[in-house]
Amino acid sequence: MEWACILLLAIITVDLLLGVFSRYVLERTFVWYDEVARACFIWLVFLGAAAAVKRGAHFGLHMFVELMPPPLKRAALLLTPLTVIVFSAAIAWQGWALMRHGSAQTTAVMAMPVSWIYAAMPVGGALMGFYALMLLFEKPA
């Protein structure tokens, strides 16, 4: 997962550098660079969110949880992955609907199916849910 994010970030970097080079050095802009950057960025966001869930790196109120008595602390530690599972299921569900809606559309310049870009939502949502489920079973109840 992390390697996919690193690769996407590298592609975005090279793509945007080519865009700047074409605009200011060649004085003729590559018309496709912003579509590539946008598609890679969308995939990077959703795969990066899944990687963060896998690592347990999302925002949490750890100081607040540590101050709780043990029974409330266990409940709070269970609530976080459950909330992520519900949220990621909603993302995956709505992303699937958006992907189906975009199946007849293509991008303006490259004529790439928009559904390939929208597929980042259900894939990222499913991965976030899977990793949150794994965290749920790792935590002592």
Buried (B, 14 or more C-beta within 10 A) or exposed (E): BEEBBEBBBEBBEEBBEBBEEBEEEEEEBBEBBBBBBBBBBBBBBBBBBBBBBBEBEEEEEEEEBEEEEEEEBBEBBBEBBEEBBEBBBEBBEEBBEBBEEBEEEBBEEEEBBBBBBBBBBBBBBBBBBBBBBEBBEEEEE
